[in-house]
Amino acid sequence: MPLYKHLLIGLLMMGASHQLFAQETTADKLSIPQTSAFKLVDVSPTLIESPATPKAFGVSVLQSFAGDGWPQNYTAQFTPYWWALPKKRDVFRFIGVKRDTSHPAAAWKMQPFSALQFTNISVAFIRKDMIPDTSGLSQKVFSIGFHSTLVRAYRSSYAARLHALVDTLTQKQQADILDAVSSDPAYDAAVTSGDTATIARILRQYTARKNEALTSLMTRVKNQLTEKPLFQWDVAGAYATYGIADTTWKTGRVGVWTTLSLNTPLNFDAAVPNTNYLSIAAYGRYMYDAYALEKGMVTGSNSFDLGGRLSFEFDPISFGVEAVYRKYAVDEHLKSQRVVGYANYRIAKNVYINGAFGNDFGLDKSRILAIFGISLGFGNEKLDLGQLPPLP
């Protein structure tokens, strides 16, 4: 084929490739995390954060087996990232990949603070006995919280592997179409006559036919995006106010906490995306509780939590055990702990069921904890596959 035809095909292929990949891909298996608004008042199945990227919007309902009638614990959460800057949501910004131009080989690297963009805001409406008196009555509780990932670190090969997959996806699209159209007499005639309308039409036809052949590569890209980091550092905080009477609302709790997580892949082949993990997490919380006990009297107090969690994930199920120790400042004997086993199962896309059973905090003695919940995610989170980071 003459050189000018190759040049024309190349220009049109660039246009066809851009047209195809301007079509976005969906970020799959995003999480619906236990909200900070729930965690502050200890109604969540787990208090320790799990490394995950949240969906645009989620709602959860939790019910204690000790409760009566209709569930009375509701929470909603949203992630502003999915509502803003849609033109900048390509796969590389999503995961935090950039080229290190200071490196002699211009290697790919991860940006450790990129997950800050997924800061999550939550609110909750709860009914629970939060005051340690003898009435045993439940209070109406309104809580609002946030959760952010400060740092996350992936395997050293992660960034280069992701770029190679997307680059291969683009090159395969172009090569497959070029091979097909080069043997098409109608296309060759259109190039010879300069009929750009016919050329564009034939390219669109072949592009559509080849989309099916790219499904496997697209799946590999999506699987890569769902991998957990090897290390993650999370921070969160929340504020809760209690309805003491029909018209009186008072500050109940204010807290901030942090979690350090290590995720060990149970598949050690660096070339294969992971879906199974062993995770270990350490946790600490500072909290002001306006309704603690001191010598039998209700008073405000600072408290401190320390804890840890061991968990396994075999997609779509995860389970584990966590233990948290709490110490109040007003009384050195005022101690409590929470030790629970939990499970979380994705029964359908964006639908999770979760529960926990064990011993809960108690100011005078530990209490049995048995809760069950369902979480629903909403949103159609799109990512652009068409913008590759620049070559060195």
Secondary structure, 3 states (H helix, E strand, C coil): CCHHHHHHHHHHHHHHHHHHHCCCEECCCCECCCCHHHHHCCCCCCCCCCCCCECCEEEEEEEECCCCCCCCEEEEEECHHHHCCHHHCEHHHHHCEEECCCCCCCCEEECCCHHHHHCEEEEEEEEECCCCCCCCCCEEEEEEEEEEEEEEECCCCHHHHHHHHHHHHHHHHHHHHHHHHHCCHHHHHHHHHCCHHHHHHHHHHHHHHHHHHHHHHHHHHHHHHCCCCCEEEEEEEEEEEEECCCCCEEEEEEEEEEEEEEEEECCCCCCCCCCEEEEEEEEEEEEEEEEEEECCEEEEEEEEEEEEEEEEEECCEEEEEEEEEEEECCCCCCEEEEEEEEEEEEEECCEEEEEEEEEECCCCCCEEEEEEEEEEEECCCEEECCCCCCCC
